[in-house]
């Protein structure tokens, strides 16, 4: 599931780089902002997946202790 974030981040970075190369001088900051937003969203998504996996693991461990 984490690979989705990497694919989207890579595609966005490639697109923003192409946009950066083709944009006029006064809008050169926009691709940098877009890239920063992609990296930030990837970090947040990875953190959310990690927390979800940790809570699922804890729930499974609690269930095993109750049965044992």
Short mmCIF file of the C-alpha atoms (twelve columns), coordinates in Angstrom:
data_MODEL
# 
_entry.id   MODEL 
# 
loop_
_atom_site.group_PDB 
_atom_site.id 
_atom_site.type_symbol 
_atom_site.label_atom_id 
_atom_site.label_alt_id 
_atom_site.label_comp_id 
_atom_site.label_asym_id 
_atom_site.label_seq_id 
_atom_site.Cartn_x 
_atom_site.Cartn_y 
_atom_site.Cartn_z 
_atom_site.pdbx_PDB_model_num 
ATOM 1  C CA . UNK A 1  0.000  0.000   0.000   1 
ATOM 2  C CA . UNK A 2  2.888  2.363   0.684   1 
ATOM 3  C CA . UNK A 3  3.995  2.107   -2.952  1 
ATOM 4  C CA . UNK A 4  1.013  4.254   -3.967  1 
ATOM 5  C CA . UNK A 5  2.517  7.220   -2.121  1 
ATOM 6  C CA . UNK A 6  5.866  6.692   -3.829  1 
ATOM 7  C CA . UNK A 7  4.291  6.460   -7.302  1 
ATOM 8  C CA . UNK A 8  2.221  9.607   -6.769  1 
ATOM 9  C CA . UNK A 9  5.197  11.488  -5.334  1 
ATOM 10 C CA . UNK A 10 7.426  10.491  -8.241  1 
ATOM 11 C CA . UNK A 11 4.811  11.442  -10.827 1 
ATOM 12 C CA . UNK A 12 4.189  14.780  -9.137  1 
ATOM 13 C CA . UNK A 13 7.890  15.565  -8.933  1 
ATOM 14 C CA . UNK A 14 8.358  14.749  -12.624 1 
ATOM 15 C CA . UNK A 15 5.336  16.850  -13.576 1 
ATOM 16 C CA . UNK A 16 6.435  19.771  -11.427 1 
ATOM 17 C CA . UNK A 17 9.941  19.594  -12.890 1 
ATOM 18 C CA . UNK A 18 8.500  19.754  -16.408 1 
ATOM 19 C CA . UNK A 19 6.287  22.636  -15.352 1 
ATOM 20 C CA . UNK A 20 9.290  24.377  -13.800 1 
ATOM 21 C CA . UNK A 21 11.207 24.100  -17.056 1 
ATOM 22 C CA . UNK A 22 8.311  25.486  -19.117 1 
ATOM 23 C CA . UNK A 23 7.034  28.204  -16.789 1 
ATOM 24 C CA . UNK A 24 7.886  31.893  -17.027 1 
ATOM 25 C CA . UNK A 25 10.211 33.411  -14.440 1 
ATOM 26 C CA . UNK A 26 7.519  34.928  -12.220 1 
ATOM 27 C CA . UNK A 27 5.860  31.554  -11.451 1 
ATOM 28 C CA . UNK A 28 8.956  29.444  -10.773 1 
ATOM 29 C CA . UNK A 29 8.029  29.088  -7.075  1 
ATOM 30 C CA . UNK A 30 4.818  27.142  -7.835  1 
ATOM 31 C CA . UNK A 31 6.484  23.835  -8.784  1 
ATOM 32 C CA . UNK A 32 8.619  23.991  -5.647  1 
ATOM 33 C CA . UNK A 33 5.483  24.488  -3.574  1 
ATOM 34 C CA . UNK A 34 3.755  21.597  -5.359  1 
ATOM 35 C CA . UNK A 35 6.736  19.334  -4.717  1 
ATOM 36 C CA . UNK A 36 6.816  20.310  -1.052  1 
ATOM 37 C CA . UNK A 37 3.102  19.539  -0.717  1 
ATOM 38 C CA . UNK A 38 3.586  16.124  -2.304  1 
ATOM 39 C CA . UNK A 39 6.448  15.252  0.030   1 
ATOM 40 C CA . UNK A 40 4.435  16.466  3.035   1 
ATOM 41 C CA . UNK A 41 1.363  14.435  2.036   1 
ATOM 42 C CA . UNK A 42 3.537  11.362  1.529   1 
ATOM 43 C CA . UNK A 43 4.948  11.748  5.028   1 
ATOM 44 C CA . UNK A 44 1.477  12.160  6.534   1 
ATOM 45 C CA . UNK A 45 0.150  9.155   4.598   1 
ATOM 46 C CA . UNK A 46 3.070  6.986   5.672   1 
ATOM 47 C CA . UNK A 47 2.544  8.009   9.295   1 
ATOM 48 C CA . UNK A 48 -1.174 7.190   9.049   1 
ATOM 49 C CA . UNK A 49 -0.436 3.756   7.574   1 
ATOM 50 C CA . UNK A 50 2.136  3.057   10.292  1 
ATOM 51 C CA . UNK A 51 -0.288 4.041   13.066  1 
ATOM 52 C CA . UNK A 52 -3.020 1.902   11.533  1 
ATOM 53 C CA . UNK A 53 -0.683 -1.081  11.294  1 
ATOM 54 C CA . UNK A 54 0.489  -0.577  14.895  1 
ATOM 55 C CA . UNK A 55 -3.059 -0.382  16.234  1 
ATOM 56 C CA . UNK A 56 -4.027 -3.507  14.277  1 
ATOM 57 C CA . UNK A 57 -1.010 -5.358  15.670  1 
ATOM 58 C CA . UNK A 58 -1.824 -4.249  19.214  1 
ATOM 59 C CA . UNK A 59 -5.440 -5.372  18.829  1 
ATOM 60 C CA . UNK A 60 -4.309 -8.779  17.567  1 
ATOM 61 C CA . UNK A 61 -1.867 -9.146  20.468  1 
ATOM 62 C CA . UNK A 62 -4.545 -8.194  23.011  1 
ATOM 63 C CA . UNK A 63 -6.885 -10.777 21.503  1 
ATOM 64 C CA . UNK A 64 -4.214 -13.461 21.747  1 
ATOM 65 C CA . UNK A 65 -3.531 -12.659 25.425  1 
ATOM 66 C CA . UNK A 66 -7.237 -12.866 26.292  1 
ATOM 67 C CA . UNK A 67 -7.579 -16.276 24.635  1 
ATOM 68 C CA . UNK A 68 -4.400 -17.713 26.160  1 
# 
